């Protein structure tokens, strides 16, 4: 079986439609926002975008997020499975067998117990996929009804297992903790017994996955502070990417909140949680500045156009 | 009756104004609407809000997300277009045909009232032959009326009804909420 599987070749049937992060970011509507017209000032964005039942679009927003969780679970299953297979076994980084799949100079071997944890994670993710399919059905969503963003699997394609632990287990599974907490709270507030119950159970697994990532990252890089630094930098990059547009932060302007308590249970230090909060808030502010600048530009262009038409 | 669509050309999305107009005309015919309709699409936002003003002319304000194919961002979906337009045009037709004189203006409808009215509208859209996912609307109704057998029974009643008046619709909605509280 081949190692290092490219994202383009992930197996999906005709129900699915993939979208890359760059395609998503190329959608001008996500940054331009409501323009109104040259005479009509742009309508400000809601101050509270948190996914709560009182939002007028709550049901559809919850369905969209649930489908995002569903495809995320498929990719998490694929990523954990790849990590079980892609690396040779060695309990001391840099001393494993050589060959196409393991390069001792970069230390891309993994301890056997790490593979066992990834196998357990793959089992959990498979269960989550099944639960997500049933929840989507319950909420009135068909499989593949929303485009699938494949960035989670992309983060699981690194040739360094430590980067996978940082990018997938800590950054993305960390985001999953935030998402599941938001969805669990949503189910609780709406009185939806199945949503609240299922999210709570999946959340418990996600905390375990993040904890496994935190523990293995520390263990594998114990003697290699440079490698640990590089991995944590990669985690910051992934964290920031997923905070794109301010989707997740402490602010009520973000649809998804930061689940501080569960993150601490998952092995994040207070400083690390504070760093993620800062990165997320910076992404939100960056997005707001970008929207403001683009709105001004569009208004200016429309104004010039109207002026030209009048003359 | 005429149906007009603005803008005539889309820049941010790949929408076809002719297709939107055609779907609008089919609905206007099917619902017996007796006045002109204008559909203003705001393509600068991916949100899916849609609203309607009923006057001498019916004006629909739609965010581009309302007509979008969620599988293929920025592309139009004819089913989404028919469902979104059908919801607001049914509501407009209900107001014009009578029995809904006591209904508050759209902006003053509570989320529960709107969910009840939309369940009634989408049930009729399905009977016009537009494919809809009933569970999606049941889930929306449950979010606004609670998750109970009584709420589900009320949803079925709305979905299968024709010729309801506002007081009847309101009574079903209130009964649903009360059933959940009692459960």
Interface residues (C-beta under 8 A of the other chain):
Chain A: X17 X19 X23 X24 X27 X28 X29 X30 X32 X33 X34 X35 X53 X54 X56 X57 X58 X59 X60 X62 X63 X64 X137 X138 X139 X140 X141 X142 X144 X145 X146 X147 X190 X191 X192 X193 X298
Chain B: X12 X13 X42 X43 X44 X45 X46 X47 X48 X49 X64 X70 X71 X72 X73 X74 X111 X114 X133 X134 X135 X136 X137 X138 X139 X140 X142 X143 X146 X147 X180
